[in-house]
């Protein structure tokens, strides 16, 4: 999936999901991107996923993203190569989303710490 260029500039390459996560300014934006990513899955793809890798019905916070990333990463996929590839794709995205959430959370904590210590 490609996105429209920022500020009307023509892009040199489409923006990837990982790049969208990297550009997110806060946790709410990461959650919105993760929800959009899941919405791109077809019902067939979701049905094909093993039970431990089924996405949550709704993502509410960073803990749910981290828990889902963990479930995907630790799953030993003995299913078809297509299912294993899908689980890997989801694990990659949600691991990155979880890391981005941690970065944003740390940044907010540091900013608040600097305000209160001044």
C-alpha positions, 0 to 999 in steps of 0.5 A: 500500500502506498500513501499520498505524499506529505506536503504535496511533494512527489514521493520517490518511493511509496511509504511502507507500514514501518515508515508510517510507524516511524513517522507516528508522533504519539501512541494514538497514531501508532494504534490507528496505523495498527488498526488500519494494518489489520483492516487490510487483512482479508477474511480469508487471511484471518481465518487462515491464522492459527488460533494463537495468532488471531488478531484481537477484536480491537486494539486499545493500548500499547499493552495489547500491541505488545502482547499480540507481537509477543504471541506472533513472535513466539508462535512456531508455525507448522502450517502452510508456507503461506500461513507462516509467511503471513504470521511472519509479516504480522510479527514483523509489523507488530514488533515494530509497532511495539518498539515504536510505542516504547520509544514514544512512551520513553520520550514522553516520560523524559519530557515530563521529567525535564518539566518537573525537574526544572 
